[in-house]
């Protein structure tokens, strides 16, 4: 039974949710702090230990990740509950270049969950990097058979195939992964832990296929940049529109409260744009290829919200709503 000091389930869920949100913002140290607080009162909390390991991996700390996975595996049951922790252990061992223990971990994953697609493709990826061979290919095919509609399964099959120099199979698998999820070309830009495996697989496969000179591994750079900017514009336009409508709804009841909310909305937009290095270099090129209207409209929507926060009045709000709609529609039309 848990000790009196252990948090209840709702409190534990709160720690996990905050840690996850912080990780998706790239604030790994703060997320690790939330998990450490939970583990201090509930040392056998396997999901928290596993997320801690994944967060250390995302932050580039494989030694710390390995320590967390060992604790998670030790406290997990003998069945498939430990698979996510074992996967994190395998990745940590690969990053530390401990090839034999990584391969042994992959074998354990395969034994624990023979009917689980995530376990099969994860073990295949670890085996491919640590030992390679037919076992990795068999596990990758098994992962595809168990989850034919999951792009990660085909991504791993392509990864294993290119390492085995089965280039035709690698190209077909990667094309199928892209068909299922066209945004896989940008997976290397992801942060956080929710798509940790996807990010690792995509980065590795792109590197290996570039070395093998497979054309499918290199999507059109201009299209990739344009798609990234377009998605960012859609996010800014959607957020600005929602914020403008809420501010307008608050205005009749309290002008001060609505103006304060407008300030918070502008701050929220700044959070969306926090990683300028990922979009600013391609902004001018994207504008030259037809995205100039949504760029200026999205900027106008945010600026008009700020004007309303400073001086009030209905005109800035009407302008912000109009500019948000224009930015959203014109960006969407550029798909």
C-alpha positions in Angstrom: 0.0 0.0 0.0 1.2 3.5 -0.6 2.6 5.5 2.2 0.8 8.4 3.8 3.3 10.7 2.0 2.3 9.5 -1.4 0.2 11.8 -3.5 -3.3 10.8 -4.6 -3.9 9.9 -8.2 -5.1 13.3 -9.2 -2.0 15.0 -7.7 0.2 12.5 -9.5 -1.6 13.1 -12.8 -1.1 16.8 -12.3 2.6 16.4 -12.0 2.7 14.3 -15.1 0.6 16.7 -17.1 2.7 19.7 -16.1 5.9 17.8 -16.9 4.5 16.8 -20.3 3.5 20.4 -21.2 6.9 21.8 -20.1 8.7 19.1 -22.2 6.6 20.0 -25.3 7.8 23.6 -24.8 11.4 22.4 -24.7 11.7 23.4 -21.0 13.2 20.0 -20.0 14.8 21.1 -16.7 11.5 22.4 -15.4 9.7 19.3 -16.5 12.3 17.2 -14.8 11.7 19.2 -11.6 8.0 18.3 -11.7 8.8 14.6 -12.1 11.5 14.6 -9.4 8.9 16.0 -7.0 6.5 13.2 -7.8 9.1 10.5 -7.6 10.4 11.8 -4.3 7.0 11.0 -2.7 6.2 7.9 -4.9 9.5 6.2 -5.9 7.8 3.3 -7.6 5.8 5.5 -10.0 6.8 3.7 -13.3 5.2 6.2 -15.7 7.0 9.1 -14.0 10.3 7.3 -14.1 9.8 6.5 -17.7 8.9 10.0 -18.6 11.9 11.2 -16.7 14.1 9.0 -18.8 12.5 10.2 -22.0 13.0 13.8 -20.9 16.7 13.2 -20.2 17.0 11.6 -23.7 15.3 14.6 -25.3 17.7 16.9 -23.5 20.7 14.9 -24.6 21.6 13.3 -21.3 21.7 9.5 -21.9 23.5 8.7 -18.7 20.8 10.2 -16.6 18.2 8.6 -18.8 19.7 5.2 -18.3 19.6 5.6 -14.5 15.9 6.5 -14.7 15.1 3.5 -16.9 16.9 1.1 -14.6 14.7 2.3 -11.8 11.5 2.1 -13.9 12.3 -1.4 -15.2 13.1 -2.7 -11.7 9.7 -1.4 -10.3 7.6 -2.5 -13.3 5.7 -5.8 -13.6 7.1 -8.7 -15.5 4.7 -8.1 -18.5 4.6 -5.4 -21.1 4.2 -2.6 -18.6 8.0 -2.1 -18.7 8.2 -1.9 -22.5 8.2 2.0 -22.7 11.0 2.1 -20.0 12.9 -0.6 -21.9 12.7 1.3 -25.1 14.1 4.4 -23.4 16.8 2.2 -21.9 17.7 0.9 -25.4 17.9 4.5 -26.7 20.1 5.6 -23.8 22.5 2.6 -24.3 22.7 3.4 -28.1 23.5 7.1 -27.3 26.2 5.8 -24.9 27.5 3.4 -27.6 26.9 0.4 -25.4 26.0 -1.9 -28.3 25.7 -5.3 -26.7 23.5 -4.2 -23.8 21.3 -2.3 -26.2 20.8 -5.4 -28.4 20.0 -7.4 -25.3 17.4 -4.8 -24.3 15.8 -5.1 -27.7 15.6 -8.9 -27.4 13.9 -8.4 -24.0 11.4 -6.0 -25.6 10.6 -8.6 -28.3 10.1 -11.3 -25.7 7.8 -9.2 -23.4 5.4 -7.9 -26.1 5.3 -10.1 -29.2 1.9 -8.7 -30.3 2.5 -5.0 -29.6 3.4 -2.9 -32.7 5.2 -0.2 -30.6 7.4 -2.8 -29.0 8.2 -4.5 -32.2 9.2 -1.4 -34.2 11.1 0.0 -31.2 13.1 -3.2 -30.8 13.7 -3.3 -34.5 15.1 0.2 -34.5 17.4 -0.6 -31.5 18.6 -3.8 -33.0 19.3 -2.1 -36.3 21.6 0.3 -34.6 23.3 -2.1 -32.2 23.5 -5.5 -34.0 21.5 -5.4 -37.2 20.6 -8.4 -39.3 17.6 -10.5 -40.0 16.1 -10.2 -36.5 15.9 -6.4 -36.9 14.2 -6.8 -40.3 11.8 -9.4 -39.0 10.8 -7.2 -36.1 10.3 -4.2 -38.4 8.0 -6.2 -40.7 6.1 -7.5 -37.7 5.6 -3.9 -36.5 4.2 -3.0 -40.0 1.9 -6.0 -40.0 0.5 -5.1 -36.5 0.0 -1.4 -37.4 -0.2 -0.8 -41.1 -1.7 2.7 -40.8 1.0 4.0 -38.4 3.7 6.0 -40.3 6.3 5.2 -37.6 6.0 1.5 -38.4 7.0 2.1 -42.1 9.6 4.7 -41.0 11.4 2.0 -38.9 11.1 -0.5 -41.7 12.8 2.0 -44.0 15.5 2.6 -41.3 16.2 -1.1 -40.9 16.2 -1.6 -44.7 18.6 1.1 -45.5 21.1 -0.2 -42.9 20.8 -3.6 -44.6 21.4 -1.9 -48.0 17.9 -3.0 -49.1 17.5 0.4 -50.8 14.4 -0.4 -52.9 12.6 -1.5 -49.7 13.8 1.5 -47.8 12.5 3.9 -50.5 9.1 2.2 -50.6 8.8 2.2 -46.9 9.7 5.8 -46.5 7.3 6.8 -49.3 4.5 5.0 -47.5 5.4 6.7 -44.2 5.2 10.1 -46.0 1.9 9.1 -47.6 0.5 8.4 -44.2 1.9 11.5 -42.6 3.2 14.2 -45.0 4.7 16.1 -42.1 7.3 13.5 -41.4 9.7 15.5 -43.4 9.7 18.1 -40.6 9.9 15.5 -37.8 13.4 16.5 -37.0 12.2 19.9 -35.8 9.9 18.5 -33.1 10.7 19.1 -29.5 9.4 17.4 -26.4 8.9 13.7 -25.5 5.6 12.9 -27.2 7.3 12.2 -30.5 10.7 11.3 -29.3 11.0 8.0 -31.3 9.5 9.6 -34.4 12.1 12.4 -34.3 15.0 10.0 -33.8 13.9 7.7 -36.6 13.3 10.5 -39.0 16.7 12.1 -38.3 18.6 8.8 -38.6 16.8 7.7 -41.8 17.3 11.0 -43.5 21.0 10.9 -42.6 21.4 7.3 -43.8 19.5 7.7 -47.0 21.4 10.9 -47.8 24.6 8.8 -47.5 23.1 6.2 -49.8 21.9 8.9 -52.2 18.2 7.9 -52.1 16.3 10.9 -53.5 13.2 10.2 -51.3 15.2 11.2 -48.3 15.5 14.8 -49.4 12.1 16.5 -49.8 12.0 19.8 -51.8 13.6 22.4 -49.4 11.3 25.2 -50.7 8.2 23.2 -50.0 9.4 22.2 -46.6 10.0 25.8 -45.6 6.7 27.0 -47.1 4.8 24.3 -45.2 6.4 25.1 -41.9 5.7 28.9 -42.3 2.1 28.2 -43.4 1.4 26.0 -40.4 2.9 28.7 -38.1 0.7 31.3 -39.8 -2.4 29.1 -39.3 -1.6 28.8 -35.6 -1.1 32.5 -35.2 -4.2 33.4 -37.1 -6.3 30.9 -35.2 -5.0 32.0 -31.9 -5.5 35.7 -32.8 -9.1 35.1 -34.0 -10.0 33.2 -30.8 -8.4 35.8 -28.6 -10.1 38.7 -30.4 -13.5 37.1 -30.1 -13.1 36.4 -26.4 -11.8 40.0 -25.8 -14.8 41.4 -27.7 -17.1 39.2 -25.5 -15.5 40.5 -22.3 -15.5 44.2 -23.4 -19.2 45.0 -22.5 -18.8 43.6 -19.0 -15.4 45.0 -18.2 -13.2 47.1 -20.5 -10.2 46.7 -18.1 -10.5 42.9 -18.0 -10.8 42.6 -21.8 -7.8 44.8 -22.3 -5.8 42.7 -19.8 -6.8 39.6 -21.7 -5.7 41.2 -24.9 -2.2 41.6 -23.4 -2.2 38.0 -22.4 -3.2 37.0 -25.9 -0.3 38.9 -27.4 2.0 37.2 -24.9 0.5 33.9 -26.0 1.4 34.7 -29.6 5.0 35.5 -28.5 5.1 31.9 -27.0 4.0 30.5 -30.4 6.9 32.4 -32.0 9.4 31.7 -29.3 11.7 29.6 -31.5 12.5 32.2 -34.1 15.5 30.3 -35.4 13.2 27.6 -36.8 11.1 30.0 -38.9 12.7 33.4 -39.4 15.4 32.2 -41.8 12.8 31.0 -44.3 10.2 33.8 -43.8 11.4 36.1 -46.6 11.7 33.2 -49.1 8.2 32.0 -48.2 6.8 35.5 -48.7 8.4 35.7 -52.1 6.6 32.5 -53.1 3.1 33.7 -52.3 2.7 33.9 -48.5 3.1 37.7 -48.2 -0.6 38.3 -47.6 -1.1 35.9 -44.7 2.2 37.0 -43.2 1.2 40.7 -43.1 -2.4 39.9 -42.1 -1.3 37.7 -39.2 1.1 40.4 -38.0 -1.6 43.0 -38.3 -4.0 40.9 -36.2 -1.5 40.7 -33.4 -0.6 44.4 -33.6 -4.3 45.4 -33.6 -4.8 43.3 -30.5 -1.9 45.2 -28.9 -3.4 48.5 -29.9 -6.7 47.5 -28.3 -4.9 46.6 -25.1 -3.3 50.0 -25.0 -6.1 52.4 -26.1 -9.3 50.3 -26.2 -12.2 50.9 -28.6 -14.1 48.7 -31.0 -12.2 49.5 -34.2 -8.9 47.6 -33.3 -10.9 44.5 -32.3 -12.9 44.6 -35.6 -9.6 45.0 -37.5 -7.9 42.1 -35.5 -10.8 39.8 -36.3 -10.8 40.7 -39.9 -7.0 40.4 -40.2 -7.1 37.0 -38.5 -9.7 35.6 -40.9 -7.7 36.9 -43.9 -4.5 35.4 -42.6 -6.1 32.1 -41.9 -7.9 31.7 -45.2 -5.0 32.9 -47.4 -2.6 30.6 -45.5 -5.0 27.7 -45.8 -5.4 28.3 -49.5 -1.6 27.8 -50.0 -1.7 24.1 -49.0 
